[in-house]
Amino acid sequence: MNRREFSTATVCLLGLAAWGAPGLVLAQKKPEEGTEYKTLGQPVAVEAPQGKVEVVEFFWYSCPHCNAFEPRLEAWSKKVGPDVALRRVPVAFRDDFVPQQRLFYTLEAMGRVNDLHAKVFQAVHGERNPLNKEATIYAWADKQGLDKAKFQETFNSFSVTTKARRATQLQDAFKVEGVPALGVAGRFYTDGTMAGNMERALQVTDYLIAEARKSR
């Protein structure tokens, strides 16, 4: 099935594997290539500065499993070495995902993604505000105290449009089939289905970071 035809449940299928079966957390062992992770046939360009290992988290604000994974990812990011750069990338498997892509990059452009990223998840999953259309996004941004005119201008800017398009290109380059998912150093990919759950996916990511360090 074309990814852009996925239902919400299917898009988040990886997360179901990740959080629906905590008893399946695997014991520490060397990850198996082709089973728990894959190496890309064509490496993808990274944005991290030279000397840093880039880890990309592919997510969707409306995915309940991305919402559940967010605090775990945040805690993990505080424990990795200073040479690891975490980059969040919102996916768009369908056209109706794009407003949330634009929301993320608008907050980033306005320097507010760090303090409002978790609040978007809270709005969608805690307050049942879908934030999937411009009008609802504008109203939410206004409630956060953001300058209405500046937010709307940034939301519709060429820069944000370009970043949203590149995000979709990156998800396609990594062949992301569902979220949450992780890309490492522009060379490796893992997710909850491949690794068995997202806790194991982070263990696999730690291993792949170590592999990337060896080849620097």
C-alpha positions in Angstrom: 0.0 0.0 0.0 1.2 3.5 -0.8 2.4 5.2 2.4 0.3 8.3 1.6 -2.9 6.1 1.7 -2.2 4.8 5.3 -4.8 5.3 8.0 -3.7 6.8 11.3 -3.6 3.3 12.8 -1.4 2.0 10.0 1.0 4.9 10.0 1.6 4.4 13.7 1.8 0.6 13.4 5.5 0.7 14.4 4.6 2.4 17.6 2.1 -0.3 18.4 4.9 -2.8 18.3 7.0 -0.4 20.3 4.6 0.2 23.2 2.0 -2.6 23.1 4.3 -5.3 24.3 6.7 -4.1 26.9 7.5 -7.7 27.9 9.3 -8.2 24.6 12.2 -5.9 25.4 15.2 -7.8 24.1 18.3 -8.5 26.1 21.4 -6.6 25.2 23.1 -8.2 22.2 24.7 -7.2 19.0 22.0 -6.0 16.6 21.5 -8.0 13.5 21.8 -6.1 10.2 18.8 -6.7 7.9 16.7 -7.7 10.9 17.0 -5.0 13.6 18.4 -2.4 11.3 19.3 -1.8 7.7 22.1 0.0 5.9 21.0 2.3 3.2 22.0 1.4 -0.3 22.6 5.1 -1.0 23.9 7.3 2.0 21.8 10.4 2.7 23.3 13.8 3.3 23.4 15.0 6.9 23.0 18.4 8.4 25.2 17.8 11.5 28.6 19.6 11.6 31.6 17.5 10.7 32.7 15.4 13.6 29.2 14.8 14.9 26.9 11.8 14.4 23.5 12.8 13.3 20.4 10.9 14.6 17.1 11.7 12.9 13.8 11.0 14.6 11.0 10.7 12.1 7.7 11.6 13.8 4.1 12.7 13.3 2.4 14.9 15.9 -0.9 13.0 15.5 0.7 9.6 16.1 -0.1 8.5 19.7 3.1 6.3 19.7 5.3 9.2 18.8 3.7 11.1 21.7 4.5 8.2 24.0 8.1 7.9 22.6 8.9 11.6 22.9 9.8 11.7 26.7 11.9 8.6 26.3 13.7 10.1 23.3 14.2 13.3 25.2 15.8 11.4 28.2 18.0 9.4 25.8 19.2 12.5 24.1 20.5 13.9 27.4 22.7 10.8 27.9 24.4 10.4 24.5 27.8 11.9 23.9 28.3 15.6 22.9 29.3 14.3 19.4 25.7 13.2 18.7 23.3 15.6 17.1 19.6 14.8 17.4 17.4 16.1 14.5 13.6 15.8 14.5 11.9 15.4 11.1 8.1 15.5 10.8 6.8 13.1 8.1 4.1 13.6 5.5 2.8 10.4 4.1 -0.2 12.2 2.9 -0.9 15.8 1.9 -3.0 16.4 5.1 0.2 15.8 7.2 1.8 19.0 5.7 0.2 21.5 8.1 1.9 19.8 11.0 5.2 19.7 9.1 4.8 23.5 8.6 3.9 23.9 12.3 7.1 22.3 13.4 9.3 24.3 11.1 7.5 27.5 11.9 8.2 27.0 15.6 11.8 26.1 14.7 12.2 29.3 12.6 10.8 31.4 15.5 13.1 29.8 18.0 10.3 28.2 20.0 10.5 24.6 19.0 12.4 23.6 22.2 9.7 24.9 24.6 6.6 24.3 22.4 7.3 20.9 20.8 6.0 18.9 23.7 3.1 21.3 24.0 2.0 20.4 20.5 1.8 16.7 21.5 -0.1 17.7 24.6 -2.6 19.8 22.6 -3.2 16.9 20.1 -3.3 14.0 22.5 -4.2 15.5 25.8 -6.5 18.3 24.8 -7.9 16.5 21.7 -7.1 19.5 19.5 -6.1 17.9 16.1 -4.0 20.9 14.9 -4.2 19.5 11.4 -5.6 22.7 9.7 -4.2 26.2 9.3 -7.1 27.8 11.3 -6.7 25.6 14.3 -2.9 25.9 14.2 -3.1 29.7 14.1 -5.6 29.7 17.0 -3.3 27.5 19.1 -0.2 29.6 18.3 -2.1 32.7 19.4 -2.9 31.0 22.7 0.8 30.3 23.2 1.5 34.0 23.0 3.1 33.9 19.6 2.8 37.0 17.4 -0.1 36.2 15.1 1.1 38.1 12.0 4.7 36.8 12.3 3.5 33.2 12.8 1.3 33.2 9.8 3.9 34.9 7.7 6.5 32.3 8.7 4.1 29.4 8.4 3.5 30.4 4.7 7.1 31.4 3.9 9.3 29.9 1.2 11.8 28.8 3.8 9.2 26.7 5.8 7.7 25.4 2.5 11.2 24.3 1.4 12.0 22.6 4.8 8.7 20.7 4.7 9.4 19.5 1.2 13.0 18.4 2.1 11.6 16.6 5.2 9.4 14.5 2.9 12.3 13.9 0.6 14.4 12.7 3.5 11.7 10.3 4.7 11.6 8.8 1.2 15.4 8.5 1.1 15.3 6.5 4.3 12.2 4.6 3.1 10.3 5.3 6.3 7.2 3.1 6.5 5.8 4.3 9.8 6.6 6.3 12.9 8.4 6.7 15.2 11.6 5.7 13.3 15.3 6.6 13.6 18.0 7.3 11.0 21.7 7.3 12.0 24.6 9.1 10.3 22.7 9.1 7.0 23.6 5.4 6.6 21.4 3.4 8.9 17.7 3.0 9.7 15.8 1.3 12.5 12.3 1.4 13.9 10.0 -0.4 16.3 9.0 -3.2 13.9 12.6 -4.0 13.0 14.0 -3.8 16.5 11.0 -5.3 18.2 10.1 -2.2 20.2 11.3 1.4 20.5 13.4 0.7 23.6 15.4 -1.8 21.7 15.5 0.6 18.7 17.3 3.0 21.0 19.8 0.3 21.9 20.3 -0.4 18.2 20.8 3.3 17.7 23.5 3.4 20.3 25.2 0.5 18.5 24.9 2.3 15.1 26.3 5.5 16.6 29.4 3.6 17.8 29.8 2.1 14.3 29.5 5.6 12.8 32.2 6.8 15.1 34.6 4.1 13.9 34.3 5.3 10.3 34.8 9.0 10.9 
